[in-house]
Amino acid sequence: MKLIRRIILATAFLSTCAIAQTGNVARTDKPWWNGAVFYEIYPRSFGDSNGDGVGDLNGITQHLDYLQRLGIDAIWITPMYPSPQVDFGYDISNYETVDPQYGTLADFDKLIGAAHQRHIKVLLDMVLNHTSDKHPWFIASAASRSNPKSDWYVWNDGADANASGITPFQKRYQHEGKVPPNNWESVFGGSAWQWVSARHQFYYHRFYIQQPDLNWRNPEVEKAMFASIRFWLDRGVDGFRLDAISTLFEDPKLHNDPELPGTNDQGDPNLRSQYSDNLPEVHDVMRRLRAVLQSYPGDRVLIGETYTPNVAELEKWYGGKEQNELQLPMDTQPGFGDGANFSANWFRQSLQMSQQVTGEPLIVFDNHDNTRSIDRFGDGAHNVARAKIIATLLLTTRASALTYYGAPIGMVTTTPTRKEDVRDPIGITGWPKQKGRDGERTPMQWTTGLQAGFSSAKKTWLPIASDYRTVNVQSELKDPESLLNWYHQLIALRKTEPALRDGTMQFLDNANNKVLTFRRNGPEPVIVAMNFTDFAQPLAANLASSHIRTLATTAPELQHATSIQGVSLPPYGVWVFKVDGAGDSAGAK
Ligand code: GLC
């Protein structure tokens, strides 16, 4: 056992050394994840190696060459552990192996070995807030009040149905004269409390009923979860994306969350999660977890699912001055923030804010929980052109970047049109207001062939999107103007241009809502300009007028430009260029 662990650790160390040498510019002063491009894989939908219509681990391994060619640095695989799949893997019933429908532990070892060989790091999704209700811990905990696991989940006697102060919402969930102890709601609809007759008590579930919340005030829980984390670190995993991490703790006094006007998509009163989210205790756990990762070689990394309203809140996840919590909490503001829209002003303002954090920013526009950015920021007529701008924002900003399978080829959201086709439970309970998340989880489109090259099965778990004959890897690799080739070019530039990877970021022409321009500083500065409109636009007047060299552009006429004099940016045009002889290291972040 010890020997195996030593071999795994040695392999992890060797692969770190190799990474430091990839790219054209040697970089030894920063950990691998700084400035890295992460690629999220939803395993059900990436590659189906055994023809059962559901993706699997070998399906990921088979497509690693594609990922290497794309140039990404790391993959994050959403949960592939054993699970009843109520929330498609986010309801885990065993943290230390692989769900048989995705393969075996041996397949996982093969995957990580093959990825490391290609200098691709592997991150897993770690769901700390809750388990499946089929996890042996919960089965034991729910059986009685006196079993050894009785305090591993959040249990409560509830309130008397006739007590004063009980809200009409609580009254809807009455059992044997008891109602939930407060008004807390499940993110997925209904009360967050579920009655269990065997204990004559309610348990708390922030998400589905089948996802009971662990009691993180019990030190045994932390011990068990950290052991599972070590299990994967010992196997060579390079880090984790921490699921729903802000929800780990709840107010022990169970105060009601304040009510806001109106109701949500599930028809429940709107609440502000003051007492059920973002409790300060979570940061103690994060510090201890970071210490666990630090005890391993190879700069293992923690990414956080951190939907915060501003960067001040985000700062806490880095660990403030100490920087001893997550290395990469996600900055979801530019991509998903309230008021996000396709305008130069929105992105200038939100990306300027992203630059304010003391750690490395992590920018994200797409994931498995939100409609795809090509639809959110598209206008129906120029979606691919706009997607190239989103790609540029993602890949040329001073930040680590997180993309999602399908985004680089422009896969669209394919929302079910009939309730009976919906697979995501919130789409069933919320229909028609909330149609669920199936739309952004359809199978990856590889080829023009059968089932888009995803599977040989007659029926795939979600149908292949109808545009697969044109939107697929095979076709786009052949088309120099494709969105996929734009991703290729920009990812490659991050490796060859130190300014794009490490340079500070200075926004130019700040009053311009039509063109967004910024400069990445360094010995050889790079300017990025994007036209957000459907009309040609002049470049910023205050740009240096010296000799320039195009690094990448969506506009063929700019490919060989040597000066910005008299040049205008065509509709939705993007231009990334170098200004000769303008090197400096000054400039605002
Ligand atoms: C996170 C996941 C989401 C899941 C939820 C509960 O938000 O991204 O897919 O349903 O947590 O685990």
Residues whose N, C-alpha, C, O or C-beta is under 5 A from the ligand:
A	BS01	GLC	D87 Y90 F207 D243 A244 D369
